[in-house]
Amino acid sequence: MVPMEYYLLLSAAVFCIGVFGVLTRRSALLFLMSVELMLNAASVNLVAFSWFHGNLSGQAFTLFVMALAAAEVAVGLGIILTLYRNFDDIDVTNATTMRW
């Protein structure tokens, strides 16, 4: 049996890596990967608390988080393709010129 604190420490570490990636990366692809890390950290927390309390509600919410992550990837790839088509680069700081 693995103590729940290990899962929480793993989740906190993965979430912090994701936040660091979101705050420091300029590439849209790395930005999306960092958001995925944050969603995975939340999923680990949900499953850990679900296991600790002995019910399946956290695992059911994890399925919704996975569906949200898939939708986020689909929209994000569309944005990346638009950035690359318009600017020949996927740097997110260039997107400010795409305003109306």
RAMOMO-V269801 format. One record per pair of residues at least 24 apart in sequence whose ideal C-beta (glycine too) atoms are under 8 Angstrom apart, sorted by the first residue. I is the first residue (numbers start at 1). J is the second residue. D is the distance in whole Angstrom. If there is no record, write none. Layout:
i:j:d
I:J:D
I:J:D
//
This chain:
i:j:d
4:48:5
4:49:8
4:51:7
4:52:5
7:44:6
7:45:8
7:47:8
7:48:4
8:45:7
8:48:6
10:44:6
11:41:5
11:42:8
11:44:4
11:45:5
11:48:7
12:41:7
14:38:8
14:40:6
14:41:4
14:44:7
15:41:4
15:42:7
26:91:5
26:92:6
26:93:6
27:90:6
27:91:7
27:92:7
28:76:7
28:79:7
28:80:5
28:83:6
28:90:5
28:91:7
28:92:5
29:80:6
29:90:6
31:92:6
32:72:7
32:73:7
32:76:4
32:77:8
32:80:7
35:72:7
35:76:8
36:69:6
36:72:8
36:73:7
39:65:6
39:68:7
39:69:5
39:72:8
40:69:8
//
